[in-house]
Amino acid sequence: MKTYRKQLIHWLFEISKTIYTRIFKHHEPWGITTNQLLQLPEASFGRHLGEFLNQHGFELIPKVERHDCYHVLTGYGITVENEIALQYLSFGNGKQSPYMYGAILLGTLILPDYLSYYLDSYTIGKKANTFHNLDFKKLLNIDLTILQGAFFLRSHSPIKNI
């Protein structure tokens, strides 16, 4: 039964991201491809972002590029439970958006099996320095480890190698 609930959430994510982007996102997209990111220096945040996208067969979603940056910065994967946990972490970090609230509400109601993971993620976001509002495009050349260390205390980090 859990598999069906995860599929439902995945389907909801796929449908809602296009609608949300069209209604709420009015800024210019980055216009950067995965291949361009892969040309950045090896230790850079941008290179790691490119590797993340390449590993999963993704390209940056125009106007919501920041979401994939959160994955790379925090080390959260792309499973449904990780996506929901990442929304909790973002909420703990101070982010406010209709999409985030919807993902948290529906994700918790449909997939409550991971509630302790979600709450732990919220706590990590709460204890981290604020990153949810950064212009990540300007940080693509920064060393990923340095960037992660600037936001997460070693004792409260979702990343194992900090």
Helices and strands as residue ranges (DSSP letters): H 2-24, H 34-37, H 45-56, H 65-74, H 80-92, H 98-110, G 112-114, H 115-127, G 136-139, H 144-151, G 154-156
